[in-house]
């Protein structure tokens, strides 16, 4: 009986360790931040998006994502990534997935590069000035000036489902997963490019952007330019 109890304890400790490892591997990074800002809202009337009727409203929003590097070294963030855009409405607990997708990086092409800034990376400087003996980067941005831009579509009024966000406050955020480059490849690239900076291939959660949807948004036919 004592042996059985001991075995059970060992099993539970192993299981807990595995769960903690899984949770830690899924956590987002704190050394890189994504800050979101939005352009002018564009409220589209009619079948601008799929499953929309002639009287439905969709918000088409151009967003800018700024990469902030909280570390000291210059980092190279790959253009290949997976993403999820989600929305939470005030008074509701469950988020709505607005869009998901993305893809990975071409590892073979990355390994063939002689310099990191010549490839598909965002070059994000850190807080430490580069060494005077380090190779000069041909694409080096100032801190706070590295951006990506895209469009997000938000359903505002969908009569067939009863969804109506007019007059409500919504919160938008995105997760970007750059980890399609495996740790062994990252290690090889970092050894190859150690004089330039560090390849950063992890998961980052953006800050949350809050929007107030007007009671009567000014709409237009977005299919007509």
Steps between C-alpha positions, in 0.01 A plus 500: 500500500787738588659431162172579324466832688857594417444420135185712499688797649774468239238485224325813628827692530594400145160601366512836677849561365379427146204737539726779632740447210215519250372821660844660506571412137176672399560822691560818306823693508560808710810623318306595185176698498251578223315829530191554285373823352210540259425713200165658417213251540322397181147368556392291202133447420389183326678181393856629546591185698369145464157412641391865505164629385427831323421678830785355706796709616868400512779713643811497283789627706857562394731423792868570555701266720815645650771265623675609822817320606546516878836323482842649446598320178369549146256223409378359169134396497405272207225603260363144509252464785160367605243738649162535668295819515229498766241733645337525842183701553433681827274284713602175327765259622567292191707656221398484134761383252506758220769341286778243518760377257859553397786269413860416571839613376708338228776362720720395208497853360576646843797272549641611164504869596833660575350792693175512699368833371517373144222252576137499607538652847391804691819651643411636844775682692545459873606742766871432471709689245671265253870434543730713288659179370167335404406482130280792399143401421362635174142495636503640852199683638485730798323363812123534471496527120459135392144436380276254324160591360188303411120518493262353757130453427254511791135398468289785639147409390404152371123479494482128424683408823370783718845650551488875563806681636373853433557717806725239664865495599724228357857399575726374220828307538719266300743219571792445266689173506843523337615160628476319164880535498601216731742558790782306332475721190486814716815382677682449169392840367601672822843342487536604137379857562621557856677822401176651369243415766259220593227319309179525702249220429249479783136586577389852583165633616411853391364770720120539490342775294161632614239631257162658555255415221266796427127463555448598136824443308541685171500225239589473132514238227861388532478287185484823299831685504 
